[in-house]
Amino acid sequence: MAALDLFGRRWMLRIIWELHQGPTGFRPLQQRCDGMSSSVLRRRLVELTQAGLITQQDDSAYTLTALGEDAYRALSPLNRWAEGWADTLAEQTTSHQATTDKEV
């Protein structure tokens, strides 16, 4: 349950997702996370560091640890499911709009 509590915090999954692409500095990470506030990003980075999922390199960039890479791989099936879900919702919306257009 501790993992669900950690991953359930806002931005946690997004940060892990962004860091899987490689080491990233604070500002670029903030920009890739849609400009989340710096105070929230700092707090999340501390929490992820304490959990052993990320580390800060000598050049100040953040990177996933081996445990963080494992977490990313565990999240990949959820991402595939989410993409299928989004496609299904888009198809339903398109189908609903086509039906509505015919009624008008």
PyMOL commands that set and color helices and strands:
alter all, ss='L'
color gray80, all
select helices_A, chain A and resi 2-7+12-19+26-32+38-50+66-103
alter helices_A, ss='H'
color red, helices_A
select strands_A, chain A and resi 54-56+62-64
alter strands_A, ss='S'
color yellow, strands_A
deselect
rebuild
show_as cartoon
